[in-house]
Amino acid sequence: MNKIAQRIQPVMNHTELAALIDGHHTAETRTLTTGAESNPLRLAELRGTLTSEQTLRWSELK
């Protein structure tokens, strides 16, 4: 959490903050072998940003 917290700036808008979180999460999940595909899909589900293709793939992985 500290890695991402130190990169957040007060002048960031919602889009910039979302991009920062996405980039951080992508970088972190690349180091994991287990759940490398499911972790980003789970995050997108929690954030409500799943596309129809991602929804289909996420339902297959569950």
C-alpha positions in Angstrom: 0.0 0.0 0.0 2.9 2.4 0.7 4.2 1.9 -2.8 1.1 3.3 -4.3 0.3 5.8 -1.6 3.5 7.7 -2.2 2.7 8.1 -5.9 -0.8 9.7 -5.4 -0.9 13.5 -5.8 -3.7 15.8 -4.6 -4.2 17.3 -8.1 -5.0 13.9 -9.7 -8.4 13.5 -11.2 -10.4 10.3 -11.1 -9.1 9.0 -14.4 -5.5 9.6 -13.4 -6.0 7.9 -10.1 -7.7 4.9 -11.7 -4.8 4.6 -14.2 -2.3 4.7 -11.4 -4.2 1.9 -9.5 -4.5 -0.2 -12.6 -0.9 0.2 -13.5 0.2 -0.7 -10.0 -2.1 -3.7 -9.8 -0.9 -4.9 -13.2 2.8 -4.7 -12.1 2.1 -6.5 -8.8 0.1 -9.3 -10.4 2.9 -10.0 -12.9 5.0 -11.2 -10.1 2.4 -13.7 -9.0 2.1 -17.0 -10.8 -1.1 -18.1 -9.1 -4.1 -16.0 -10.1 -2.2 -13.9 -12.6 -5.3 -13.9 -14.8 -8.0 -13.9 -12.2 -6.6 -11.0 -10.0 -7.1 -8.2 -12.6 -10.5 -9.6 -13.4 -11.5 -9.6 -9.8 -10.3 -6.1 -9.3 -12.3 -5.0 -12.4 -15.4 -6.8 -10.9 -15.0 -5.0 -7.6 -14.6 -1.6 -9.4 -17.5 -2.3 -11.7 -15.4 -1.9 -14.9 -15.7 -5.4 -16.4 -16.3 -5.6 -20.1 -18.6 -8.2 -21.5 -15.6 -10.3 -22.6 -14.0 -10.0 -19.2 -17.3 -10.9 -17.5 -17.5 -14.1 -19.6 -13.9 -15.0 -18.8 -14.3 -14.3 -15.1 -17.4 -16.5 -14.9 -15.3 -19.3 -16.6 -12.5 -18.9 -14.0 -14.8 -18.9 -10.9 
